[in-house]
Amino acid sequence: MSGKDVKVGCQTCNKEERYWNTPGKIQQFKYFPRVQELTIGQIRATIGKDAEVRYMCKETGIGSGTLWNEKSLTDSEEFAIEASKILAERKNNGETVEVEDLFVQMGGVKP
């Protein structure tokens, strides 16, 4: 299709599509800082080339819940709040930022 004109219907204006509930509107999401205290219920460690430690917490389900990377958790509430504010601001600015990367930029997990 390179070099050819293609007509594409606007998904925000196309009133015939049933799954678009808000024709004529564009959604934009906003991130807000959020910190959650969790209780570790299970630890999973992987050894080898891509070694990592991940946790399952009681609040998000053990056995079939969320796996939390060790690098995305901290035991300092103040550090977590500060990181959460920066993370939300960066994501709202369109940056792709991971919690682990932010923690490293901020000097690592503080006790």
Residue, then its C-alpha position, 0 to 999 in steps of 0.5 A: m500500500s506504499g504510496k497509495d491513498v487509503k480512506v480510513g473511517c474516523q473511529t471517534c466520529n463513526k456512529e455506526e460502530r456499536y462498540w464506540n460509545t462516545p462518537g465525536k469524543i477522544q479519551q485521554f487518560k491521566y495517571f495519579p500517584r498511588v501507593q499500596e501497602l502489601t503483605i508478601g505471601q509467596i516468593r518466587a526466585t529464578i536463577g540463571k542468566d535472567a535471575e530475578v526475585r518476584y513476590m505474590c502478595k495477599e492483597t493481589g492474590i496468591g497462586s493466581g495473582t499479580l507477580w511483583n518484581e523485587k525492583s518495584l517494591t520498597d519498604s519505605e513509604e516516603f520513598a514510595i510516595e515520592a516515586s509514585k508522584i514522579l512516575a505519574e507525572r512522567k506518564n502524564n507527559g507521555e514518557t514510558v517509565e517503569v517503576e524499576d527504572l525510576f527507583v534506580q534513577m532515584g538512587g535505589v530502594k531506601p530502607 
